[in-house]
Amino acid sequence: MTALFLLGMALFVGCEDSTPPIDESEPEFPTLFEYVLTVVDDTTGQPRTEETVTIKRTNKAGDIVHSTTEYVTDTNGVITMNVRSGYYVAEAPFERGGETVSYKFEIANHLLKSTMHLYDPNPDIYPHPSVITVKNAKTGDVWADKAFKLYSVAAGVTTEIGNYTTDANGTWTGELLSGLYRISCQFDDALPEMTATTADFSIKRDMPNTGVINVLPVLFWDDFSWVEASWGEQQLNGELAEIMPWYATVDPPTANSAAQREQQWTSLKNTDHIAIRDSKGYLTPGTFEPEKAARFIFFRTGIIKFGTTKRSGALGTPKIAGLAANSTILFTFDANPLHTVSGGAWTIPDSKNALRLKITLSGAGSFQEGEELTEVILDNPSGLDGGWPVDRWNRLSVTVYGADSDTQIIIGTVNTPDQPARFLVDNFVIKEVL
């Protein structure tokens, strides 16, 4: 009995902590590791760009053992360091010139990245008188008796506060707690909410605490609700297969990924469906060299799918009839890199799916005011990165300067035409920027 007890204790002690210890030795030529530190604003959930962060190496007790080194975050809030293993502390102010926030982390061959959340060390807990002004961008006037929605934004999560209406002066006055807020207002209340203009503003102590939104007129919108399940023209078990959305259920993970559940843009034979498709005026450029014939665009219920496991695709927005020369337009759309199910869990095969989109122009215009720029690259991040749900879509946007009635904005992929690049799009909106 005693021997068994001691053996059990030995096994228990041996399994107590299998994590390798942090090496605190001071060799002359230490092994260096590439460590990635991401700095995020704890209030907004957004990366802190161009943020100066002080890094110090300490011992396990927290005593500084190495001189201070300063780094500056990039456009993604990231610092990349080549440093030896050990205990470290990062310091940065929540507000420029304000009190420093500290973050302790460890570096070893199994600990090579972490996230520093910058929080307000002196949170403002009292409400402040706040004024929101709504303006009609087309007329330049304040918008009296105009309905709008107000949201709070914290750690990247948007929460609706309520529906409000401006007074005769185009303003709303109330009390709001310190934080980030978002105004959402539709130019035409008869259109879907996806066409709304949004504007963010902050409430802080010792600030004017005002929010202003210029509501842009809508030139075009499409939620693809006209793509119905009955558009399927392929046979499945002796019957025409209905097309389906990509996601059947998110939890547990189930994708409607069978090829019979989608319909290729160029393969429609139903004359009624062809008439509806063609009436929209979309540009479908050839995306497979050299034939320039296969579009590799597919209908799924209420959405559009790009590409296959072997080919990429491209699609251009319709021309805006009557748009004056040298106009400025804002194009927004939702994109998703199309997660698949593998081993009973969501995954994203990067070799087959597009995490970066290439946006180009047909006709007049530039993506940069005063300069010629007809191609931009947009990130289309995976929902698996950062703990997002897989059905979260990325809201992407581009502004085109010098557009006219022949301008079309083309969504494609950075992959060459004969390589795979699948992704989904929805909710196209084009607004005029005045």
Protein Blocks (a to p, Z undefined) as FASTA:
>chain_A
ZZmmmmmmmmmmmmmpmcdcddfbdcfbdcddddddddddfklopacehiacddddddfk
opafbdcddddddfkopacddddeddddddddfbghiacddddddddfklcbdcdddddf
bdcfbdcddddddddfknopacehiacdddddeehiacdfbdcdddfkopacddddeddd
dddddfblkbcfklpccddddddehifkiadddddddfbdcehlmpcfklpcbdeehiac
ddddfblbfbdcdddfbfklpccfklcfblklmmmmmmnopacddfbdfklmanopacde
hiacedjfkbccdddddddehiaghiacdddddddehiadeehiacddfklpcfbdcddd
ededdfbehiacfbdcdddddfkggoiafklccddddddehiafkbccddddfbdfkbcc
ddddehiaddddZZ
